[in-house]
Each structure stands twice: as C-alpha cells, then as structure tokens.
C-alpha cells in the first residue's frame, strides 16, 4: 500500500496467477511467464498491458470465477463488453487458446451473456465454435436466469446447487477430476511423502464443499 496526498491509502494487489479461482486450476489459465512475454509495452512507462486476446480470456475466466451473477455482478459482463468494443480481437487465436486450455464452457457463457444483454460485438461464429455441448450450455443458461442475473449480493444457490453448477463448467469429466485432484505443485506441497499426500486432497475436497461465501 502507498499513502496518497489526500491521506487515503492506495492498495496494489499483486498475484502470480491471472485468475486464481478455487474451481479454476493454474493449467486452465495462461501462465504468468507467457502473459508477460506476450504483453504490450506502454510508451513512456515501465508498465505493460495484457494483449487484447489475453485480456479478454482473463476477464472471461474472472466472470466464471464469480459464477456470472455473484458480486460484483453485472459489472463483470460490462468488462467483457468493454474489451470487445475497444480492441481488435483475433478471434481465431482466442478460440484456439480456449480450446487448448479446455475452458470452452465457462468462456462460452462469459461471451454469450454480454452478447445477448449488451449487444457486444462478439461474432456468431465464435459462439458457434465454442458451443460444443448445446444441451448442457442451454441448461446452464436457464439456471443462471432462474437464480437471477441481477442482485449480486442476494443468495443465488443452495450449497449443493453451487457445487453442481461449478462442476458443470468443466468441458469434460477428465478436466473435472484433474481440478479435484491437481498436481502436487498446484497445492503448494512438494516434499510430502506419497502415503500421506491424500490428507491434502481430503482437505481440498472439504474446502470446496464447505468453504463458501454468503451469496451462493
């Protein structure tokens, strides 16, 4: 934090992952090294910006991280709309990255909502390409409508409903189990012996089941 001239503090949050969601694993988002290497320099500054494709991908995953309707709510979709509106997106490159990371379902919904509500300039062919499971995606859309796209601080799901919804955001069962039982390096544990390592997976499952915000 740093002290501003008016006496208030400005907080700057630094993290090594672009999304860092509990249900989104590190290998489902671009690596930090890649994001830096692909970033854009700002003239006259040592700061850099994410490329438009990487920025859109990061915002789409951030929208999914908040389950599309939880706090900060509708602003999540205006973030997607803003990036699409003011940037020239290479959509083929974007779709390829989404497919490589196995995140078609969460990104599809993140694009579909602002497309329908804000008339965002997302090409129809992009939505068609990412809509690999129409019945599942339609079910998730109707579920979001039922819990309400507005009122981000309202209770949206039961505990079990929230878990099921997040499980359905994975593209397939393999991606789900990989997220449920990630590699040791993603758990921040490197030296634990194998016969005791199940303890950390057990702790992770308990955390996913019972550690919840108030507006699920």
N, C-alpha and C positions, 0 to 999 in steps of 0.2 A: 504494500500500500504506500501511497505518497500523499503528502499534505498539499492541498490546493490553496491558492491565495485567499479564498473566501473562508478558510478554516475547515472545510469538509475534506474527507479522505476519498481518494480515488483508488479503488481496488482493481488490480490487474490479476486475472486468473490465468495461470499457465498450466497446461496439461500436455502429456506426450501422446495422447490419442485425440483424434478429431471429433469423436462422438462419445466414446466411453460409456456405453449403456450396459445395464445389468443383463439384458437379454441379447445384446449385440456384442459379439465377440471380436477381438482385435483382428482376426483374419477375415472378418466380414467388412472391414473398412480399409481404406488406403493406409499404408504405413506412413509414419511420420517422416522417414527418410525420403520416401517418394514425394510426399506433399511439398517438402522443402525444395527438392530438386526440380520440381515441376512448377514452382511458384513464380510469380511475376514481380519484378523489381519496381519500386515506386521511385520515380525520378526525384533526386534531391533528398532522398531519405535512405536510411538503412533498413527500413521496414519492407516487407514483401506481402503480396496478396496471393491467396489461392487462385489457381487458374479457374476460369468460369465453369469448366466441367467438374473439377474437384470441389469447387464451392457448392455447386448445385447438388452433387452427390452427398456432401457433408450435411447440407441443410435437409435433404430428403430423409437421411438416416436420423437426424435430430428430431424431425417431425414424428417419425415412427417411434423413437425412443420415448416420446411423450404420448404415445398411443393416439395421436392425431387430435384428440379432443380434451386432453388434460392440460393443466396450466403449463405454459402461458396461453393455451387455447388457440383461438382463430388467428392470432398473430403468426403462428407457425406457418400457416398457408400463405400469408402475405409475404413472408420471407422467400418462399419458393417463387411466388409471382414476381417479386422484385428482381430476383436473379435472372429469371427467364426474360423479363421485359427489358432489362438494361444491358444484357450481354448477348454476344453471338455464340450460341452453344453448338458445338459439334455433336450432333445427336447420335451419329453412328459410334463415335468414340465413347460417348456417355453410356449408350446401351451395352456396348461391349464390356465396359468396366462393371456395370451392374450384373451382367451375366457371369462374368468371371468370378465375381465375389459371391454369387448365389444369393442375391438380395432383390430378386425381381418383385416378389410380393410386397415388401414394405415400400419400395420405391414407386411401384405402380400406384399404390394408394396415395402416396405423397404427391404424385403428379395429378392424379385423377381429381382430387378434391378441389385444388385451385383452378383446374381446367373447367370444372363444372360451375363453381361458385363465382370465380373472378374472371372467367373467360381468358385465362392465361394462355399465352401463345405456345402451347405445347403441341407439337404436331400429332395428328391422329395416328400416324404410322408408328410413333414411339409407344403410345399406349397399346396399340395392337401387338407390337413386338413383345412388350413386357407382360401382356395379359396371357400368360401361358396356362393358367388354370381358371377359366372364366367362372365356373360354378363356385369355387372357393372364394374368389375375389368378389363375386356378387353377394355371397353370404356375408363377408366381412363388411362390405359397403352398407348393407341393410342393418347390420349390427351397430355400426357407427351412427347411422341415422336414428336408431332406436335409443341409444344412450345419449344422443344429443350432441350436435356439433358446437353448441354454444354453452355458456355456463361452465368454464373450465375448472372452477373450484367445487362444483357440485359432485356428488357421488355418482360415478359412472357404471361401475361393475361390482358384482359380488366378488369375493376373493377368488373363488374357483373360476368365475367367468373371466376375470382378468388374466388368470394363468392360461386358460384355454385360448383366449384371443391372441395372446403373445405367442403361444405355441404354433398357432395357425399362420403366423407371419413368416415362418421359415418356408423356404422353397420346397423342402423335402424332409423325410424322416432322418436321412443321414446328416443334414445340417442341424436338425434339432438335437440329435444325440451328441453331435460334436460340440454344440453350445452347452449342453447339460454336463458333459464330461470333457472339458477343454484340456489342452496340454498343460503340463506342469508349469511351464514358463508363463502361461497366462494367469495362473493362480498366485504367482509371486513366490512359489516354493520350488527350490532347486535341489536341496540336499536331503529331503525327507526320504527315508527308505521306503521301498515299494510296499512292504507289508503293512505299513502304517498310513500309506497315502490315501486310502479310502476315507480316512477321517476328514480330509479336506473336501472331498467330493460330497460327503454327507453334510458337512457344514454349508457347502454351496447350495445344495438342494433345499435345506432348511431355510436358508436366507431367501431363496427365490420364492418359497412357499409362504413365508410368514412376514418378511420384511417389506411392508407396503406403506405407501403414502395414504393420506386420508380420503383422497378423491378417486380411489379405484372404482 
